[in-house]
Amino acid sequence: MKNMTKISAMPVLLLMITLSSFTLDCRGEEASKQKNMVSAGANIFFSSAASYRQIYGRGFMPEIKFTRLVHKSISVWGACAWISKQGFIEEVSEPATIRQTLLSFGAGYVYKLNARLQLRAEAGLTFISFKEEALDGTLKGSGVGWKIGTNLDYFLWKKVFATLAASFSQASDEVETGKVKLGGFQLGAGLGFAF
């Protein structure tokens, strides 16, 4: 199988550099007590659809996320992730391209493990849209489904944290060629800023 990944990491890289520059002199011993958190991450995406994996394999998926504590350890969150991937249909020896956007929101629970380390568990809804160009045609669609995930945050400075993230989303859509399975597993890391 021949796969090519189209990576547009510049927006994520710029956001990470900007977040870090805010607090180069703000080293602290305790995790931030601020209620808002914004983060930018780089994920590896594994689709839950076998046909997608066969043509496109896994891909690079940037994600931007906002979280707000609303009551003690209860949070609400919203996230936007996207992927653009080129693949190859072996049966007909033709290239293919797919673009997906995932918009998600929901609620979560934040558990502080120690002064610098915290764990976030989250669940919510996701809206997934896609556009695929293959075999001289274009297929578009979207679906609403669910998403669950977890983040492990480590505060490097008082307001800057590094995060490890894992999540799974699932949705579907009915198109002219049949049912399309959307979503999958995301595994990644990133940097964030609390304020």
C-alpha positions as CSV (number, residue, x, y, z in Angstrom):
1,M,0.0,0.0,0.0
2,K,1.3,3.5,-0.9
3,N,0.3,6.3,1.5
4,M,1.3,9.9,1.6
5,T,0.5,12.2,4.6
6,K,-0.3,15.8,4.0
7,I,0.9,17.7,7.1
8,S,0.0,21.3,7.9
9,A,1.6,21.6,11.4
10,M,2.5,25.3,11.1
11,P,-0.7,26.6,13.0
12,V,-0.1,24.2,15.8
13,L,3.6,25.0,16.1
14,L,3.0,28.7,16.2
15,L,0.4,28.3,18.9
16,M,2.7,26.2,21.0
17,I,5.6,28.7,20.7
18,T,3.2,31.6,21.6
19,L,1.9,29.7,24.7
20,S,5.4,29.0,25.9
21,S,6.6,32.6,25.4
22,F,3.9,33.9,27.8
23,T,5.5,32.3,30.8
24,L,9.2,31.8,30.4
25,D,9.7,33.5,33.8
26,C,6.7,32.0,35.5
27,R,8.1,28.8,36.9
28,G,6.0,27.7,39.9
29,E,5.7,24.7,42.2
30,E,2.0,24.2,42.0
31,A,-0.4,23.5,39.1
32,S,-2.3,26.6,38.0
33,K,-5.5,27.2,39.9
34,Q,-7.0,29.1,36.9
35,K,-10.3,28.0,35.5
36,N,-9.6,28.2,31.8
37,M,-7.2,26.0,29.8
38,V,-6.4,26.1,26.1
39,S,-4.1,23.6,24.4
40,A,-2.8,22.7,21.0
41,G,-1.9,19.1,20.3
42,A,-0.5,16.8,17.6
43,N,-2.3,13.4,17.3
44,I,-1.9,10.2,15.3
45,F,-5.4,9.2,14.0
46,F,-6.4,5.6,13.5
47,S,-9.8,5.4,11.7
48,S,-12.4,2.9,13.0
49,A,-13.3,2.1,9.3
50,A,-11.4,-0.8,7.7
51,S,-11.9,0.7,4.2
52,Y,-10.3,4.0,5.4
53,R,-7.3,2.3,6.9
54,Q,-6.8,0.2,3.8
55,I,-6.6,3.3,1.5
56,Y,-5.2,6.0,3.8
57,G,-3.6,4.2,6.8
58,R,-3.1,6.4,9.9
59,G,-2.7,10.1,9.7
60,F,-1.5,13.3,11.5
61,M,-4.3,15.2,13.2
62,P,-3.8,18.6,14.9
63,E,-6.3,19.6,17.5
64,I,-7.1,22.8,19.5
65,K,-9.0,22.4,22.7
66,F,-10.6,24.8,25.3
67,T,-11.6,23.6,28.8
68,R,-13.3,25.6,31.6
69,L,-13.9,24.5,35.2
70,V,-17.5,25.3,36.0
71,H,-17.9,23.8,39.5
72,K,-15.0,22.4,41.7
73,S,-13.7,19.5,39.5
74,I,-16.5,19.6,36.9
75,S,-15.5,21.0,33.5
76,V,-16.9,21.8,30.1
77,W,-14.8,21.6,26.9
78,G,-14.8,22.1,23.2
79,A,-12.3,20.9,20.6
80,C,-11.6,21.2,16.9
81,A,-9.4,18.7,15.0
82,W,-8.8,18.2,11.3
83,I,-7.0,15.9,9.0
84,S,-6.0,15.9,5.3
85,K,-4.7,12.7,3.9
86,Q,-3.7,11.3,0.5
87,G,-4.0,7.6,-0.1
88,F,-4.0,4.9,-2.9
89,I,-6.7,2.5,-4.0
90,E,-4.8,-0.6,-4.9
91,E,-7.6,-2.4,-6.7
92,V,-7.8,0.2,-9.5
93,S,-4.3,1.8,-9.0
94,E,-5.8,5.3,-8.4
95,P,-4.9,8.0,-5.9
96,A,-7.5,9.4,-3.4
97,T,-7.7,12.3,-1.0
98,I,-9.8,12.8,2.1
99,R,-10.3,15.8,4.4
100,Q,-12.1,15.5,7.7
101,T,-13.0,18.1,10.4
102,L,-14.1,17.1,13.9
103,L,-16.0,19.5,16.2
104,S,-16.6,18.2,19.7
105,F,-17.9,19.5,23.0
106,G,-19.0,18.0,26.3
107,A,-18.3,17.7,30.0
108,G,-15.5,16.3,32.1
109,Y,-14.0,15.6,35.5
110,V,-10.6,17.0,36.6
111,Y,-8.7,15.0,39.3
112,K,-5.5,16.5,40.7
113,L,-2.9,13.8,41.4
114,N,-0.3,16.2,43.0
115,A,0.8,19.8,42.8
116,R,1.9,19.5,39.1
117,L,0.0,16.6,37.7
118,Q,-3.7,16.3,36.9
119,L,-6.0,13.8,35.0
120,R,-9.0,14.8,32.9
121,A,-11.7,12.4,31.9
122,E,-14.2,13.7,29.3
123,A,-17.2,12.7,27.3
124,G,-19.4,14.5,24.8
125,L,-20.8,14.9,21.3
126,T,-18.9,15.2,18.1
127,F,-19.8,16.4,14.6
128,I,-17.6,14.9,11.9
129,S,-17.6,16.2,8.3
130,F,-15.6,14.8,5.4
131,K,-14.8,15.3,1.7
132,E,-13.3,12.5,-0.3
133,E,-12.0,12.9,-3.9
134,A,-11.4,9.6,-5.7
135,L,-12.1,7.9,-9.0
136,D,-12.9,11.2,-10.7
137,G,-15.7,11.9,-8.2
138,T,-16.3,13.8,-4.9
139,L,-18.1,12.4,-1.9
140,K,-19.2,14.6,0.9
141,G,-21.0,14.0,4.2
142,S,-21.2,14.5,7.9
143,G,-22.5,12.7,11.0
144,V,-23.1,13.4,14.7
145,G,-21.9,10.9,17.3
146,W,-20.1,10.7,20.6
147,K,-16.5,11.1,21.9
148,I,-14.7,10.0,25.1
149,G,-11.2,10.8,26.1
150,T,-8.6,11.5,28.7
151,N,-5.7,13.9,29.2
152,L,-2.8,13.7,31.6
153,D,-1.5,17.2,32.2
154,Y,1.9,18.1,33.7
155,F,2.5,21.8,34.7
156,L,6.0,22.8,33.5
157,W,5.4,26.4,34.8
158,K,2.7,28.0,36.8
159,K,0.5,28.4,33.7
160,V,2.0,26.3,31.1
161,F,1.5,22.5,30.9
162,A,2.3,19.6,28.7
163,T,-0.4,17.1,28.0
164,L,-0.7,13.5,26.8
165,A,-4.1,12.7,25.2
166,A,-6.1,9.7,24.1
167,S,-9.7,9.7,22.8
168,F,-12.1,7.7,20.7
169,S,-15.0,9.1,18.6
170,Q,-17.7,7.5,16.5
171,A,-20.3,8.7,14.1
172,S,-21.8,7.6,10.7
173,D,-23.5,9.0,7.6
174,E,-25.6,7.5,4.8
175,V,-24.3,8.5,1.4
176,E,-25.1,7.2,-2.2
177,T,-22.5,4.4,-1.9
178,G,-23.9,3.2,1.5
179,K,-23.1,3.8,5.2
180,V,-19.9,5.6,6.0
181,K,-18.2,4.9,9.4
182,L,-16.6,8.1,10.8
183,G,-14.3,8.7,13.7
184,G,-11.7,6.6,15.4
185,F,-8.9,6.6,17.9
186,Q,-6.6,9.6,18.6
187,L,-3.4,9.4,20.5
188,G,-1.1,12.5,20.9
189,A,0.6,15.2,22.9
190,G,0.6,18.9,23.2
191,L,1.2,22.1,25.1
192,G,-1.4,24.2,26.9
193,F,-1.9,27.5,28.7
194,A,-4.0,28.0,31.8
195,F,-5.6,31.4,32.7
